[in-house]
Amino acid sequence: MLTATAAGALLGALWFVPSANATGDEPAGADPSATPTTQVTQQARAASESTDGSTADDTRLADTGSFDTTPYVIGGTLFLSLGAGFIAYSVRRERLGF
């Protein structure tokens, strides 16, 4: 009963965690900036000019700066193993009649 209560409390708490949607609540502004800056114009020219004659099929995605997820994977595996160990221990105690 305690496990069901804890699971329900956890799910109830997670219900209120905000989601990370890519869209905002308000619509984007309809008026674009009047004139692009010099830096933006130069970057656009540099991106559009190709020095080796490649086509648009060679397009690469921008580096988004993703973070290292290794600690999260290791921590999740550790806690999953710990939970499985607790379940195995409680089943063993139940079968032995402690």
Distance bins in CASP14 RR format, pairs under 12 A and 6 or more apart:
PFRMAT RR
TARGET T0000
AUTHOR 0000-0000-0000
RMODE 2
METHOD distances of the structure
MODEL  1
1 7 0 0 0 0 0 1 0 0 0 0 0
1 8 0 0 0 0 0 1 0 0 0 0 0
2 8 0 0 0 0 0 1 0 0 0 0 0
2 9 0 0 0 0 0 1 0 0 0 0 0
2 86 0 0 0 0 0 1 0 0 0 0 0
2 90 0 0 0 0 0 1 0 0 0 0 0
3 9 0 0 0 0 0 1 0 0 0 0 0
3 10 0 0 0 0 0 1 0 0 0 0 0
3 83 0 0 0 0 0 1 0 0 0 0 0
3 86 0 0 0 0 1 0 0 0 0 0 0
3 87 0 0 0 0 1 0 0 0 0 0 0
3 90 0 0 0 0 1 0 0 0 0 0 0
4 10 0 0 0 0 0 1 0 0 0 0 0
4 11 0 0 0 0 0 1 0 0 0 0 0
5 11 0 0 0 0 0 1 0 0 0 0 0
5 12 0 0 0 0 0 1 0 0 0 0 0
6 12 0 0 0 0 0 1 0 0 0 0 0
6 13 0 0 0 0 0 1 0 0 0 0 0
6 83 0 0 0 0 0 1 0 0 0 0 0
6 86 0 0 0 0 0 1 0 0 0 0 0
7 13 0 0 0 0 0 1 0 0 0 0 0
7 14 0 0 0 0 0 1 0 0 0 0 0
8 14 0 0 0 0 1 0 0 0 0 0 0
8 15 0 0 0 0 1 0 0 0 0 0 0
9 15 0 0 0 0 0 1 0 0 0 0 0
9 16 0 0 0 0 0 1 0 0 0 0 0
10 16 0 0 0 0 0 1 0 0 0 0 0
10 17 0 0 0 0 0 1 0 0 0 0 0
11 17 0 0 0 0 0 1 0 0 0 0 0
18 24 0 0 0 0 0 1 0 0 0 0 0
18 25 0 0 0 0 0 1 0 0 0 0 0
22 28 0 0 0 0 0 1 0 0 0 0 0
22 64 0 0 0 0 0 1 0 0 0 0 0
32 40 0 0 0 0 0 1 0 0 0 0 0
33 40 0 0 0 0 1 0 0 0 0 0 0
35 41 0 0 0 0 1 0 0 0 0 0 0
36 42 0 0 0 0 1 0 0 0 0 0 0
36 43 0 0 0 0 1 0 0 0 0 0 0
36 44 1 0 0 1 0 0 0 0 0 0 0
36 45 0 0 0 0 0 1 0 0 0 0 0
37 43 0 0 0 0 1 0 0 0 0 0 0
37 44 0 0 0 0 0 1 0 0 0 0 0
38 44 0 0 0 0 0 1 0 0 0 0 0
38 45 0 0 0 0 0 1 0 0 0 0 0
39 45 0 0 0 0 0 1 0 0 0 0 0
39 46 0 0 0 0 0 1 0 0 0 0 0
40 46 0 0 0 0 0 1 0 0 0 0 0
40 47 0 0 0 0 0 1 0 0 0 0 0
41 47 0 0 0 0 0 1 0 0 0 0 0
41 48 0 0 0 0 0 1 0 0 0 0 0
42 48 0 0 0 0 0 1 0 0 0 0 0
42 49 0 0 0 0 0 1 0 0 0 0 0
43 49 0 0 0 0 0 1 0 0 0 0 0
43 62 0 0 0 0 0 1 0 0 0 0 0
47 56 0 0 0 0 0 1 0 0 0 0 0
47 58 0 0 0 0 0 1 0 0 0 0 0
47 59 0 0 0 0 1 0 0 0 0 0 0
47 60 0 0 0 0 0 1 0 0 0 0 0
47 62 0 0 0 0 0 1 0 0 0 0 0
48 56 0 0 0 0 0 1 0 0 0 0 0
48 59 0 0 0 0 0 1 0 0 0 0 0
50 56 0 0 0 0 1 0 0 0 0 0 0
50 57 0 0 0 0 0 1 0 0 0 0 0
50 58 0 0 0 0 1 0 0 0 0 0 0
50 59 0 0 0 0 0 1 0 0 0 0 0
51 58 0 0 0 0 0 1 0 0 0 0 0
52 58 0 0 0 0 1 0 0 0 0 0 0
54 60 0 0 0 0 0 1 0 0 0 0 0
68 74 0 0 0 0 0 1 0 0 0 0 0
69 75 0 0 0 0 0 1 0 0 0 0 0
69 76 0 0 0 0 0 1 0 0 0 0 0
69 77 0 0 0 0 0 1 0 0 0 0 0
70 76 0 0 0 0 0 1 0 0 0 0 0
70 77 0 0 0 0 0 1 0 0 0 0 0
71 77 0 0 0 0 0 1 0 0 0 0 0
71 78 0 0 0 0 0 1 0 0 0 0 0
72 78 0 0 0 0 0 1 0 0 0 0 0
72 79 0 0 0 0 0 1 0 0 0 0 0
73 79 0 0 0 0 0 1 0 0 0 0 0
73 80 0 0 0 0 0 1 0 0 0 0 0
74 80 0 0 0 0 0 1 0 0 0 0 0
74 81 0 0 0 0 0 1 0 0 0 0 0
75 81 0 0 0 0 1 0 0 0 0 0 0
75 82 0 0 0 0 1 0 0 0 0 0 0
76 82 0 0 0 0 1 0 0 0 0 0 0
76 83 0 0 0 0 0 1 0 0 0 0 0
76 84 0 0 0 0 0 1 0 0 0 0 0
77 83 0 0 0 0 0 1 0 0 0 0 0
77 84 0 0 0 0 0 1 0 0 0 0 0
78 84 0 0 0 0 0 1 0 0 0 0 0
78 85 0 0 0 0 0 1 0 0 0 0 0
79 85 0 0 0 0 0 1 0 0 0 0 0
79 86 0 0 0 0 0 1 0 0 0 0 0
80 86 0 0 0 0 0 1 0 0 0 0 0
80 87 0 0 0 0 0 1 0 0 0 0 0
81 87 0 0 0 0 0 1 0 0 0 0 0
81 88 0 0 0 0 0 1 0 0 0 0 0
82 88 0 0 0 0 0 1 0 0 0 0 0
82 89 0 0 0 0 0 1 0 0 0 0 0
83 89 0 0 0 0 1 0 0 0 0 0 0
83 90 0 0 0 0 1 0 0 0 0 0 0
84 90 0 0 0 0 0 1 0 0 0 0 0
84 91 0 0 0 0 0 1 0 0 0 0 0
85 91 0 0 0 0 1 0 0 0 0 0 0
85 92 0 0 0 0 1 0 0 0 0 0 0
85 93 0 0 0 0 0 1 0 0 0 0 0
86 92 0 0 0 0 0 1 0 0 0 0 0
86 93 0 0 0 0 0 1 0 0 0 0 0
87 93 0 0 0 0 0 1 0 0 0 0 0
87 94 0 0 0 0 0 1 0 0 0 0 0
88 94 0 0 0 0 0 1 0 0 0 0 0
88 95 0 0 0 0 0 1 0 0 0 0 0
89 95 0 0 0 0 0 1 0 0 0 0 0
89 96 0 0 0 0 0 1 0 0 0 0 0
89 98 0 0 0 0 0 1 0 0 0 0 0
90 96 0 0 0 0 0 1 0 0 0 0 0
90 97 0 0 0 0 0 1 0 0 0 0 0
90 98 0 0 0 0 1 0 0 0 0 0 0
91 97 0 0 0 0 0 1 0 0 0 0 0
91 98 0 0 0 0 0 1 0 0 0 0 0
92 98 0 0 0 0 1 0 0 0 0 0 0
END
